[in-house]
């Protein structure tokens, strides 16, 4: 199920929120439920100091 809520905030700008709900049984069949070990990333995340260097390499400016 997907919920979408939007409206004009106190600052006059539009704001929106999306909520996605997925049945736990469906996640288990795909191996994606948080209680399953396969739901964790297989590779460790890149070090924080790589961020600006690694993400900026693809952009030419």
N, C-alpha and C positions, 0 to 999 in steps of 0.2 A: 504494500500500500504506500502511496506517495501523498503527502500532505504539502500544500503550498499556501503560505500565508503572506500577504503583502499589504502594504498601506503606506500612507505618508506619515513620516515621523515628525517629531517636534521641530526638527530643523528644516522641515519643508521638503526633504528629499524622500524618494521612494526607498523603502527597505523591504526585503523579502527573506523568507526562511523556507527551506525545503527539509522535510523529514521523510526519510525512507525507512520503512519497516519491512523486515523480511522474516518469514517464518523460520524458527530455529531448525526444524526438520529439513527444510530446503538447504540451509547452510551446511548441515551435517552431511547430506548426500554429496555435496560438492567438496567436502573437506575443508570448509571455510569457517566452521563454528569455532569461537574462541576457546572452547574447552578441548579442541583437538590439536595435537601437536603440529599438524600440517598447516594450521592457520597462521603460524608465525612465518615471517620472512626467512627465506633460505640463506640469503647473504646478509652479512652484517652491514649496517648503514655506513656510508662514507664518513670519514672524519669531518668534524665541523669546520676545520680550517680549509678543507677542500672546496667548500661551498662556493665562494665567490670565484675561485679559479676555475673549477670544473664547469659551473653553469655558465660562466661568461665566455668560455672558449668558442661556443658555437655561434655567437653573435659577432657580426662584423659591423663596424660602425661608422 
